[in-house]
Amino acid sequence: HSGKTKFQIAQDLLKLFLQQKLLFAAKHEIGIVCFGTEETNNDINREHGDGYEHVVSARPVDVGDLNMVKFVDGLRPSNKNADLLDGLVVGLDLLLRKTGDKKYSKTIYLFTDSCCPVEGVCVCV
């Protein structure tokens, strides 16, 4: 992996994924949720005032563009922890707010450096 951090590898994979979507599935709609961020900015936290902290709805679900790739390129790791499941729930919420009851093919892809804990899960080594 040529001396890259786990974060950089996950970031590179996400950029490649977005570039492929732009080239081969230009009409696909994509949203981005980041977890483990310094700040908290998502609808669930805003509406309930608690929980889903250090999770950001970074890009709304919309047709992908080069700015999305540039955004991902500008991401930097933080020292904050967020529950991986909180990130998935916020992603699902973002997706459902966009699609509602409409007939969409809905898919969530998770790109992670595998460094975020999952609350309530004990990993024994």
N, C-alpha and C positions, 0 to 999 in steps of 0.2 A: 504494500500500500504506500510505498515511497515516502515514508515519514509523515504522512498526513494524520491528523487527529481523527477520532471517530466522528466528531462533528463535521469536519471538512469532507469526509467520505460521504456522510449522509447528505450534506449540502450538494456535493457534486452529483450524487444520484438523483436528487430532486431536480436540479437544473437540467440534467439529461432527460428526465421524464417530461418536464415542461417543454423542452425543445422538441421532443418527439411529438407531443400533443400539438404543438404549433404547426409542425410540418405535415403530419399525417392525419390529424383530427382537429382541424382548425376551428370547427364549430363547437367542440366540447367545452362545457363550462366548468370552471375550476375555481375553488376557493382555497384559501390558505389559513390554517390555524397554527399558531406557534405556542408551544408550552415549555415552561422552564424559563420564561422571560422575566426581566426585571419588573415590568409593569403588568397590570391586569386590565384588560379591555375586552369584555365579551358581554353579550346580551343577558346571559343567565346570571352572571354576577351582578350586573346593573339592576336587573329586575328583582333579585332576591336579596341583594346587599351582603351576601356572605357566600363563601365557597368559590370554587373554580378560579382560585387565585393563581397568578403568574401564568395565565392563559390569555392569549390575544387572538381575536378574530382579525387577522392581519389583512386579508384580501377577501372581499365579498365574492360570492359565487357569480362568475361572469365568464364570458369568452376570454380565453387566455391571450396574453399579448407579451411583447418583449419587456414591458415594464415589470411584469410578474417575474420574469427571469432575473432582471436587474435587482428586484426586491430581494429575491432569494440569495443572490450573490452578495448583497449587503448585510445579510444576517450575521450576527456575531454571537458566540456562546455567552451565557451568563452563569453566575454561580447560584442561581435560584433553582429550587426544586419545585416541580409541579407533578401532580399525579397524572400518569399517562392516561388513565381512564377519564379524568377530567378533560383532557385535551380531546379525546375521542367523543365525549358527550357534547362538548362545545362544537366540534366539527359536525356531528349529527344534527344539532340544533341549527347551525348555519345552513346546512343542506335542506332540512325540512322547512325552514322559513322561506327559502327560495322556491322550493318545488311544491310545497303544500300537498294537495291531493292530485296534482297533475301527474300524468303518466310519463315519468322520466326513468331512465336507467340510472340508478343511484349507486355510486361506488365510493368508498372511502379508502384511500391509500395512506398508510402510516409510514413516514420516514423518520427514523429515530437513531440516535447514537447509542441507544440501549443503556443510557445512564440515569434514566428517570425511574424513581420508585413507583410502585403501585400500592396505594394505601390498603392495609389489611392483608397483604400477601407476604408470607414469610418464605424467604429463599434460604434453604439450608445447603451448605456446600460441604 
